[in-house]
Amino acid sequence: MPEPTAMEVTLDDAGPVLSARACAHCGAPVEAADRFCPACGGTQPVEAPSEPAGPARRFACKNCGAQVAVDPNQRSYTCAFCDSTYVVELPAEDASREPPEFVIGFGVTHEAAQEKFRRWIAENGWFRPGDLKSARIEEKLKGVYLPFWSFSMLAESDWSADVGEYWYRTETYTTIQNGKTVTRTRRVRETEWWGLSGRHHRYYSGYLVSGSRGLPQRDADRLNPFHLAALRRYAPYYLAGWLSEEYSVQRADALATCQQEFHRREQSNVAAHLPGDTSRDVNVRTVFSQINSDLILLPVYLLSYRYRNKLYRFLVNGQTGKTVGDKPVSWRRIGLAVAAAALAVVAVAIAVAAMQ
């Protein structure tokens, strides 16, 4: 991780200028006058304010589409999302792009994230390929502020369904028992169906849509939850000493993804709202309104590496410490383990047969 740098940020034309720096221990933003980090409690050196480091350099990955802002002194960049070196530098930031509105600072240190990777990659270690160089892979771990779109909206639905109510009857039947025909009774469940329709509405929020082409929504969902109550109004000093990706998924595309999820939730809520014992042919027609959006930056540790030309990825939620990822396995070793287990079963069966 780059050395933390001090930055000065003007909140607005009439507001004060805040001088802040990244904590030397955990990277969280620390006000210049604070002697201790509010995130980890680490002691902070007393430093004179320094000038801003200058505008960040922007790189775009031609392989996965990720766009990342890096330290202005950095001359080259390897994509943290796909481990590709096929990146190009972009022009200075486009003023028409929507700036982030909120941010959550890192609560997990780089060292703690590395330790999480060591433990994670060592799990079921016998099944890992023997030539997997974990130490070399570990060096690729980077802390990145990733963009997410957060939407809130009102869902109003017309619905129709067949609703069923159970009722029971007793029937008589015959069967053969001990060579004789006997008469018995049993309880049989029947369902009475009737059509029903109505309206339903609910306000939805809190679903995070990845704003990065390099981070598929599947991986973004696995990283949850983030505790959004910790959101703070965005200021550039939060990014001091960290990589930061710019959104490459446009708001309209993110909105479509979010509405698919909220429509699924609305269908589930309507189904749970229906009376009776069961239902079928549930049809929900939903219209969304009062749509609001926020572009937020969330802390993530990201490690991407290739093993035998296949991409693997490890992620740490930089706020909660939750880890997710995929790792290679040795199918030869798995085959040996299965064969050994099968031989053990055969040996036990032979031993049992010999005792009889």
C-alpha positions, 0 to 999 in steps of 0.5 A, spaced: 500 500 500 502 506 498 505 511 503 499 515 506 499 522 504 496 528 507 491 532 503 487 538 504 479 538 502 475 544 501 467 542 503 464 548 499 465 555 497 463 558 504 465 552 508 472 551 512 478 547 509 479 540 512 486 537 513 486 530 513 491 524 512 490 516 512 492 513 518 499 509 518 496 503 521 489 502 518 488 507 512 482 510 515 481 518 514 484 522 520 483 529 522 490 533 522 488 535 529 487 528 532 492 524 535 489 518 535 485 514 529 478 514 530 477 507 527 483 503 530 486 508 536 493 508 533 497 514 535 498 519 529 504 523 528 503 530 529 505 533 522 505 540 518 499 540 513 502 538 506 500 540 499 495 536 495 498 530 491 495 532 485 490 529 480 490 522 480 492 518 474 486 514 471 487 507 467 482 503 464 483 495 463 482 493 456 480 486 458 475 487 463 473 494 463 475 497 470 477 504 470 481 505 476 484 512 479 491 511 482 497 515 485 499 521 480 506 518 481 504 511 479 507 510 472 504 503 470 498 499 473 496 491 473 489 491 473 486 488 480 480 485 477 483 481 472 490 481 473 491 484 466 497 488 464 493 490 458 491 497 460 491 504 457 491 511 461 485 515 460 485 523 460 483 527 466 477 526 469 471 528 465 467 533 469 460 531 466 461 524 470 457 523 477 461 524 483 460 519 489 456 522 494 457 517 500 463 513 502 465 508 508 472 508 510 476 501 511 476 498 518 480 492 516 488 493 515 492 491 509 496 486 514 489 483 517 486 482 510 493 478 508 492 474 514 485 472 512 487 470 505 493 466 508 488 462 512 483 462 507 487 459 501 490 454 507 483 451 508 483 444 505 490 445 503 491 438 501 487 439 495 490 445 493 495 444 487 502 443 489 505 448 485 500 454 487 505 459 490 501 462 495 506 467 497 507 470 490 500 471 490 499 474 496 503 480 494 497 482 489 492 484 494 490 491 494 485 495 498 480 499 493 474 503 494 469 500 489 463 504 486 456 502 488 449 504 486 444 504 491 437 506 489 430 507 493 424 506 490 416 505 491 413 499 488 406 499 486 403 492 483 397 489 481 396 482 482 392 476 480 392 469 483 389 462 484 388 461 492 387 454 494 384 452 501 385 445 504 379 441 506 379 433 508 375 428 507 375 420 509 375 415 504 374 407 504 378 403 501 380 395 501 387 392 501 390 385 502 393 383 509 395 376 510 392 374 504 385 376 506 381 382 503 380 388 509 377 394 509 380 401 511 379 408 511 384 414 510 384 421 510 385 425 504 386 432 502 383 436 497 384 443 495 378 448 493 381 454 488 378 461 487 381 467 483 383 473 487 386 479 485 388 486 488 394 491 489 400 491 493 405 497 494 412 497 498 418 502 498 424 498 497 432 500 498 438 498 500 440 493 494 447 495 492 449 494 485 456 494 482 458 500 479 464 496 476 465 492 470 470 488 473 466 486 479 460 482 477 454 482 481 454 475 483 461 477 487 458 484 489 452 480 492 457 475 496 461 481 499 454 483 503 452 486 507 455 492 508 453 496 514 450 502 510 449 506 517 456 508 517 456 512 510 459 518 511 458 524 506 464 523 501 470 527 501 477 526 497 481 525 503 478 518 504 482 516 498 488 518 501 493 512 500 488 507 497 486 505 490 479 508 487 475 505 481 471 510 477 464 507 475 464 504 469 457 501 469 452 507 468 446 509 472 441 506 467 444 499 467 445 499 474 437 501 475 435 496 471 439 491 475 436 493 481 429 493 479 430 486 477 431 484 484 426 489 487 421 486 482 423 479 485 422 481 492 415 484 490 413 478 487 415 474 494 412 479 498 405 479 494 405 471 494 407 471 502 401 476 503 396 472 499 390 468 504 389 461 504 393 455 504 397 455 497 397 459 491 398 458 483 399 462 477 401 468 481 401 474 476 405 481 479 405 487 474 409 492 478 410 500 476 416 503 480 416 511 482 419 516 486 426 513 484 432 516 488 440 514 487 446 514 490 453 513 488 457 510 494 464 508 495 465 502 499 472 499 501 474 492 498 481 488 498 481 485 492 486 479 489 486 477 482 491 471 480 491 466 474 493 459 475 494 455 468 490 460 464 484 461 469 482 467 473 481 466 480 479 472 485 479 473 493 475 479 496 475 482 503 469 486 505 474 492 508 468 494 513 466 487 516 472 483 514 467 478 510 471 473 505 469 470 499 473 467 493 474 462 489 481 457 489 484 452 484 483 445 486 488 439 484 483 434 481 489 429 481 489 429 489 481 429 489 481 423 485 486 420 490 482 421 496 476 418 493 480 412 491 482 412 498 475 412 501 473 407 496 478 402 498 477 404 505 470 402 504 471 395 501 476 393 506 471 394 512 466 390 508 471 385 507 473 385 514 465 384 516 464 379 511 470 375 514 467 376 521 461 372 519 
